[in-house]
Amino acid sequence: MLKITQTKSGIGETQKHRGTLRALGLRKIGQSVQHEESPQVAGMLRLIAHLVKVEAAS
């Protein structure tokens, strides 16, 4: 499991970046979600790495 926390705003980002944040379930700065590790999630995180912090969830 991965804990993904939004650290920066999506304002000023491309539509693709904002859509990726929404697809992960992130709406506000400081909000966290948990997702299983998968190639799809890894690709999404690579796209928006500058907007989020990723940690291993327990």
GULUM-395185 format. One record per residue (C-alpha): residue in three letters; x, y, z. Coordinates in pm, whole numbers, plus 50000, padded with zeros to 5 digits. Example, Ala and Ser with C-alpha at 12.3 -4.5 7.8 and 13.67 -1.06 7.14 Angstrom:
BEGIN
["ALA" [51230 49550 50780]]
["SER" [51367 49894 50714]]
REM end
This chain:
BEGIN
["MET" [50000 50000 50000]]
["LEU" [50106 50355 49928]]
["LYS" [50002 50666 50119]]
["ILE" [49980 50958 49877]]
["THR" [49953 51313 50016]]
["GLN" [49891 51622 49804]]
["THR" [50153 51884 49893]]
["LYS" [50096 52148 49624]]
["SER" [49798 52294 49444]]
["GLY" [49687 52180 49100]]
["ILE" [49606 52539 49004]]
["GLY" [49823 52643 48711]]
["GLU" [49894 52284 48614]]
["THR" [49782 52125 48290]]
["GLN" [49440 51966 48258]]
["LYS" [49610 51625 48249]]
["HIS" [49783 51685 48583]]
["ARG" [49463 51809 48748]]
["GLY" [49275 51509 48612]]
["THR" [49538 51273 48751]]
["LEU" [49502 51428 49099]]
["ARG" [49124 51378 49078]]
["ALA" [49163 51019 48954]]
["LEU" [49373 50942 49260]]
["GLY" [49102 51095 49482]]
["LEU" [49296 51406 49584]]
["ARG" [49108 51735 49611]]
["LYS" [49281 51950 49875]]
["ILE" [49636 52024 49984]]
["GLY" [49719 51803 50281]]
["GLN" [49464 51535 50188]]
["SER" [49592 51176 50188]]
["VAL" [49468 50863 50015]]
["GLN" [49588 50503 50010]]
["HIS" [49626 50295 49695]]
["GLU" [49769 49952 49616]]
["GLU" [50099 49955 49431]]
["SER" [50041 49890 49062]]
["PRO" [50192 49995 48728]]
["GLN" [49893 50225 48667]]
["VAL" [49937 50409 48996]]
["ALA" [50315 50429 48944]]
["GLY" [50259 50600 48608]]
["MET" [50015 50847 48760]]
["LEU" [50261 50930 49038]]
["ARG" [50544 50980 48789]]
["LEU" [50330 51243 48611]]
["ILE" [50248 51442 48926]]
["ALA" [50552 51369 49145]]
["HIS" [50608 51743 49196]]
["LEU" [50261 51782 49353]]
["VAL" [50252 51486 49594]]
["LYS" [50448 51305 49864]]
["VAL" [50447 50924 49856]]
["GLU" [50512 50700 50157]]
["ALA" [50473 50330 50227]]
["ALA" [50152 50278 50426]]
["SER" [50147 50033 50713]]
REM end
